């Protein structure tokens, strides 16, 4: 017999208050180090290694593998394996490798079975929704035009060129109206370029992913916080994109949610403009605050962001103070626009965050969870430029993050067909409704529904 609503909610609140578990996934351990001061990618990886039972190796399902000799040979780039050593990479392995032949390679690197159960509620059964969809998509990809991804490349390159030109013109013009016009263009270009580069960060090492660092943010950090955390553990307590925004924004309901967090849709305007620069500063200061950080995590591409003010100074002939002043305004405005796009994209709506209702089973299919953890936007998905710059085609992107955004539209028919077959809870919304939903979610303090009967 299912528990009474009042009893279940009381128990869930007690577990959440004691930081024992996520109320919707009781088998998911409360993440180690989740609430420590840094709340950054390196801390997240450290905490995950403490919880995953990988014993310093790489865990896939219930087996441990040693990829040490394969790291530099990895077709996707050595960084992926370097970052994930000592953790459970099951969700990443399954979603990043579509070809069925990839799984057969694992036997070469097998060491032993894991000693503990997986600290994840998600399953990948061969006859389940996600594995069935993956096989269907593998066949569909053979039919897609080979040049389909050129559109995404051209959009990204065009935004990069626009950013360089408009930022220089914002410095060059003495007329305030013209200078402000180009400052706005440059800010929007920086924000949308940062979004489009996210398309390339998910994939094998490539030069366009480095353009993400024009924002002063680190694509390497983003690979952890977004790709390895948010994408694979969406809207659970293992989602760093939720915890890293605390205490400014709380998407999980809690009785003691502070006023500034409940009004996060307003206070975010005070915080978000500085997040690009704050992310760079936090990463730079880690060199001095964390032993071995410089050698292990700092790279040449951390300096790419300084190329923008250097280009502005060289092409405009303006004084250094004027260039720095204009660049800071462009960076801060671009940062605000980027984060407003991100938080109003697909996940921060009451219908996408499961906190009071138990999942369909204690072992939900990973793909079905991804469908439930977002709402696609029907007013964006039809336009490739909007898809690239506003995190469009989000459901399929979460299913297959390594695929270029430009080709996702070709996969919609088979995706919808299997959603209907497996009764996956695929929903669509509009951008305006997602903005309203984000406001509702930040204000929410109570669980939404009673437990499943």
C-alpha positions in Angstrom: 0.0 0.0 0.0 1.3 3.4 -0.9 2.1 5.8 2.0 -0.3 8.6 2.8 0.6 11.8 1.1 1.4 13.6 4.4 3.6 10.8 5.7 5.5 10.5 2.4 6.1 14.2 2.2 7.3 14.4 5.8 9.7 11.5 5.2 11.0 13.1 2.0 11.5 16.4 3.7 13.4 14.7 6.5 15.7 12.9 4.1 16.4 16.1 2.2 17.0 18.1 5.4 19.5 15.4 6.6 21.1 15.4 3.2 20.7 11.7 2.8 19.2 11.4 -0.6 17.4 13.0 -3.5 13.7 12.7 -2.6 12.7 11.4 -6.0 15.6 8.9 -6.3 16.0 7.4 -2.8 18.7 5.1 -4.0 20.9 8.0 -5.1 23.3 8.9 -2.3 23.5 12.6 -1.4 26.7 13.6 -3.4 29.9 14.0 -1.4 31.3 17.6 -1.3 28.1 18.9 -3.0 27.8 21.8 -0.5 31.4 22.6 -0.1 32.6 26.1 -0.7 34.1 25.9 -4.2 31.1 24.2 -5.9 33.2 23.9 -9.0 34.0 21.1 -11.6 37.1 19.8 -9.9 35.3 19.5 -6.6 32.4 17.8 -8.3 34.8 15.2 -9.9 36.5 14.6 -6.6 33.2 14.1 -4.8 31.9 11.8 -7.6 35.1 9.6 -7.3 34.3 9.2 -3.6 30.8 7.9 -4.4 31.2 5.8 -7.6 33.1 2.8 -6.4 35.5 3.0 -9.4 38.6 2.3 -7.3 40.8 4.8 -9.3 39.8 3.2 -12.6 36.9 3.8 -15.0 33.6 2.2 -14.2 31.1 1.2 -16.9 27.9 -0.4 -15.5 29.2 -2.9 -12.9 32.7 -3.5 -14.4 36.0 -1.7 -13.9 38.3 -0.9 -16.8 41.8 0.5 -17.1 42.1 2.9 -20.0 45.5 4.3 -19.0 47.2 3.0 -22.2 44.3 4.1 -24.3 44.0 7.7 -23.1 46.1 9.3 -25.8 44.6 7.0 -28.5 41.0 7.9 -27.6 39.3 9.1 -30.9 37.3 11.7 -28.9 40.4 13.2 -27.4 42.4 12.3 -24.3 40.7 15.0 -22.1 37.5 13.0 -21.7 39.3 10.0 -20.1 41.7 12.2 -18.2 38.9 14.1 -16.5 36.8 11.0 -15.7 39.4 8.7 -14.2 38.2 7.2 -10.9 34.5 7.7 -11.7 31.5 5.9 -13.1 31.2 6.9 -16.7 28.3 4.6 -17.6 25.9 7.4 -18.7 28.7 9.1 -20.7 29.8 6.0 -22.4 26.3 5.0 -23.5 25.3 8.5 -24.8 28.6 9.4 -26.4 29.1 6.2 -28.4 26.3 5.4 -30.8 28.0 2.7 -32.8 27.3 -0.8 -31.4 30.8 -1.9 -32.1 32.2 0.5 -29.4 31.0 -1.7 -26.5 32.9 -4.7 -27.8 36.2 -2.8 -27.3 35.7 -2.7 -23.6 36.8 -6.3 -23.1 40.4 -5.3 -24.0 40.5 -3.1 -20.9 38.5 -5.1 -18.4 40.1 -5.4 -14.9 37.5 -6.8 -12.5 33.9 -6.4 -11.4 32.9 -3.5 -9.2 32.5 -4.3 -5.5 29.5 -1.9 -4.9 26.2 -1.2 -6.7 26.2 1.8 -9.0 25.3 5.2 -7.3 22.9 6.0 -10.0 19.2 5.2 -10.5 19.4 4.9 -14.3 19.3 1.7 -16.4 20.2 0.9 -20.0 18.4 -2.3 -20.8 18.8 -3.6 -24.3 15.0 -3.7 -24.9 14.5 -0.3 -23.1 13.6 3.0 -24.6 17.1 4.5 -24.8 19.0 1.5 -26.2 16.3 0.9 -28.8 16.3 4.6 -29.8 20.1 4.5 -30.1 20.0 1.6 -32.5 17.4 3.3 -34.6 19.4 6.6 -34.7 22.5 4.7 -35.7 20.6 3.5 -38.8 19.1 6.9 -39.5 22.5 8.6 -39.4 23.5 6.7 -42.6 20.7 8.5 -44.5 21.6 12.1 -43.5 23.5 14.3 -46.1 27.2 14.4 -45.4 27.3 18.2 -45.6 24.4 18.7 -43.1 26.6 20.0 -40.3 28.0 22.8 -42.4 25.2 25.1 -41.3 26.3 24.9 -37.7 29.9 25.6 -38.7 29.0 28.7 -40.7 26.7 30.1 -37.9 29.5 29.7 -35.4 32.2 31.2 -37.7 29.8 34.1 -38.5 29.2 34.9 -34.9 32.9 34.8 -34.2 33.6 37.3 -37.0 30.8 39.5 -35.9 32.1 39.6 -32.4 35.6 40.6 -33.5 34.3 43.4 -35.8 31.6 44.8 -33.6 33.7 44.9 -30.4 36.4 46.8 -32.3 33.8 49.2 -33.8 32.4 49.8 -30.3 35.9 51.2 -29.4 36.5 53.0 -32.6 33.4 55.2 -32.8 33.4 58.4 -30.8 29.7 58.9 -31.5 27.9 57.5 -28.4 24.9 56.2 -30.4 27.1 54.3 -32.8 29.4 53.1 -30.1 26.5 51.8 -28.0 24.9 50.1 -31.0 28.1 48.1 -31.7 28.5 47.4 -28.0 25.1 45.8 -28.0 25.9 43.8 -31.2 29.2 42.6 -29.6 27.5 41.6 -26.4 24.9 39.6 -28.2 27.5 38.0 -30.4 29.6 37.0 -27.4 26.6 35.4 -25.7 25.3 33.5 -28.7 28.8 32.5 -29.8 29.3 31.0 -26.3 26.0 29.0 -26.8 26.9 27.8 -30.3 30.4 26.7 -29.1 28.6 24.4 -26.7 27.7 22.3 -29.8 31.4 21.6 -30.3 32.4 21.1 -26.7 30.5 17.9 -26.5 32.4 16.4 -29.4 35.9 15.2 -30.1 38.7 17.8 -29.7 38.2 20.5 -32.4 39.3 24.2 -32.8 35.8 25.7 -32.5 35.4 24.5 -29.0 38.2 26.8 -28.0 36.1 29.8 -29.1 34.0 29.2 -25.9 37.0 30.7 -24.0 36.5 34.1 -25.7 34.0 34.6 -22.9 36.8 34.1 -20.2 35.0 30.9 -19.1 36.9 27.6 -19.5 35.5 25.1 -22.0 37.4 22.4 -19.9 35.4 23.4 -16.8 32.2 23.4 -18.9 32.9 19.9 -20.1 32.6 18.8 -16.5 29.8 21.1 -15.2 27.7 20.8 -18.4 28.6 17.6 -20.3 29.6 15.2 -17.6 27.4 16.5 -14.8 24.3 18.3 -16.2 23.8 16.2 -19.3 24.3 12.8 -17.7 22.5 13.5 -14.3 20.0 16.1 -15.4 17.9 17.7 -12.6 19.2 15.3 -9.9 21.4 16.3 -7.0 24.4 15.2 -9.1 23.6 18.1 -11.6 26.3 20.7 -10.9 24.5 23.3 -12.9 21.9 23.3 -10.1 24.1 23.2 -7.1 26.7 25.7 -8.5 23.9 28.4 -8.7 23.1 28.0 -5.0 22.7 30.0 -2.8 21.6 32.5 -5.5 19.1 30.2 -7.2 17.4 27.1 -5.6 15.6 25.0 -8.1 14.9 22.2 -5.7 12.1 23.1 -3.3 12.9 23.6 0.4 11.0 25.0 3.3 13.8 27.3 4.3 14.4 28.7 0.8 15.7 32.3 1.5 13.8 35.3 0.1 16.6 36.2 -2.4 16.5 32.7 -3.8 12.7 32.7 -4.1 13.2 36.0 -6.0 16.0 34.5 -8.1 14.4 35.6 -11.3 15.2 39.2 -10.1 18.4 38.7 -8.1 20.0 36.8 -11.1 20.3 40.2 -12.8 22.8 41.2 -10.0 24.8 38.0 -10.2 24.8 36.8 -13.8 26.6 39.7 -15.4 29.8 38.8 -13.6 29.8 35.0 -13.9 32.1 34.9 -16.9 34.8 36.9 -15.1 34.1 35.2 -11.8 34.6 31.8 -13.4 37.9 32.9 -14.8 39.0 34.4 -11.5 38.0 31.3 -9.5 39.9 29.1 -11.9 43.0 31.4 -11.8 43.0 31.6 -8.0 42.8 27.8 -7.8 46.4 27.8 -8.9 47.4 29.3 -5.6 44.7 27.7 -3.4 44.9 24.1 -4.7 48.0 22.0 -4.7 48.9 20.7 -8.1 46.0 22.5 -9.8 48.2 24.4 -12.3 49.9 21.2 -13.6 46.8 19.1 -13.6 44.1 21.5 -14.9 45.4 24.8 -16.1 46.1 25.0 -19.9 47.2 27.4 -22.6 43.6 28.0 -23.7 42.7 29.6 -20.4 44.3 32.8 -21.9 42.2 32.8 -25.1 39.7 35.3 -23.6 42.4 38.0 -23.6 42.6 37.9 -27.4 39.4 39.9 -27.6 40.5 43.1 -25.8 43.9 42.7 -27.6 42.1 42.6 -30.9 40.0 45.6 -29.9 43.1 47.6 -29.0 45.0 46.7 -32.1 42.3 47.4 -34.6 40.6 50.4 -33.1 43.7 52.4 -32.0 41.9 53.4 -28.8 43.6 53.9 -25.5 44.1 50.9 -23.2 41.7 52.2 -20.5 39.0 52.8 -23.1 39.5 49.3 -24.6 39.3 47.6 -21.2 36.3 49.6 -20.1 34.4 48.7 -23.3 35.5 45.0 -23.1 34.3 44.7 -19.5 30.9 46.0 -20.5 30.7 43.6 -23.5 31.8 40.7 -21.3 29.3 41.5 -18.4 26.4 42.1 -20.8 27.2 39.0 -22.8 27.5 37.0 -19.6 24.0 38.1 -18.5 22.5 37.3 -21.8 24.1 33.8 -21.9 22.8 32.8 -18.5 19.3 34.1 -19.1 19.3 32.0 -22.3 20.6 29.0 -20.3 18.3 29.2 -17.3 15.2 29.7 -19.5 16.2 27.0 -22.0 14.5 23.7 -21.2 15.1 22.4 -17.6 14.0 24.9 -15.1 10.2 24.5 -15.3 8.1 22.9 -12.6 7.1 20.1 -15.0 10.7 19.2 -15.7 12.0 18.9 -12.1 10.9 15.8 -10.3 11.0 16.3 -6.6 7.8 15.1 -5.0 6.7 12.3 -7.3 8.5 9.0 -7.3 9.8 7.8 -10.7 8.0 5.1 -12.6 10.3 2.5 -11.1 13.3 2.5 -8.8 15.4 1.9 -11.9 14.2 4.3 -14.6 15.5 4.1 -18.1 18.0 6.9 -18.6 16.5 8.1 -21.9 13.0 8.3 -20.4 14.4 10.4 -17.5 16.0 12.7 -20.0 12.7 13.2 -21.8 11.0 13.9 -18.5 13.7 16.4 -17.4 13.1 18.9 -20.1 10.5 20.6 -22.3 11.3 21.2 -25.9 10.3 24.6 -27.4 8.2 24.3 -30.5 8.8 28.0 -31.5 12.6 27.4 -31.7 13.1 23.9 -33.1 12.1 24.8 -36.6 15.0 27.2 -37.2 18.6 26.1 -37.2 20.0 29.5 -36.1 17.6 29.5 -33.2 18.4 25.9 -32.3 22.1 26.8 -32.3 21.9 30.0 -30.3 19.0 29.2 -27.9 19.7 25.5 -26.9 17.1 24.2 -29.2 16.2 20.6 -30.2 17.0 19.9 -26.6 15.5 16.5 -26.1 17.5 14.9 -28.9 20.5 16.9 -28.0 20.4 15.3 -24.5 19.9 11.9 -26.0 22.9 12.2 -28.4 25.1 15.1 -27.3 27.9 14.3 -29.7 25.8 14.8 -32.7 25.9 18.2 -34.4 22.8 20.3 -33.8 22.2 20.8 -37.5 21.4 17.1 -38.0 19.1 16.6 -35.0 16.0 17.6 -37.1 16.5 14.5 -39.3 16.1 12.3 -36.2 12.8 13.7 -35.0 10.4 11.2 -36.8 12.1 8.1 -35.3 12.4 9.8 -31.9 8.7 10.7 -31.7 7.7 7.3 -32.9 9.6 5.6 -30.1 8.4 8.1 -27.5 4.9 7.1 -28.4 5.7 3.4 -28.4 7.4 3.5 -24.9 5.0 6.2 -23.6 8.0 8.5 -22.9 6.7 11.8 -21.5 7.8 14.1 -24.3 6.4 17.6 -24.0 6.7 20.8 -25.9 6.4 24.4 -24.7 7.2 27.9 -25.9 10.1 30.2 -24.9 7.7 32.5 -23.1 6.2 29.6 -21.1 9.7 28.5 -20.1 10.5 32.0 -18.8 7.3 31.9 -16.7 8.1 28.4 -15.6 11.6 29.4 -14.4 10.0 32.1 -12.3 7.5 29.7 -10.8 10.3 27.1 -10.0 12.6 29.6 -8.2 9.7 30.6 -6.0 8.4 27.1 -5.2 9.1 25.8 -1.6 6.7 22.8 -1.5 6.7 19.4 -3.2 4.4 19.4 -6.2 2.5 16.1 -6.0 1.9 13.1 -3.8 3.8 9.9 -4.3 2.8 7.5 -7.0 0.1 5.1 -6.0 
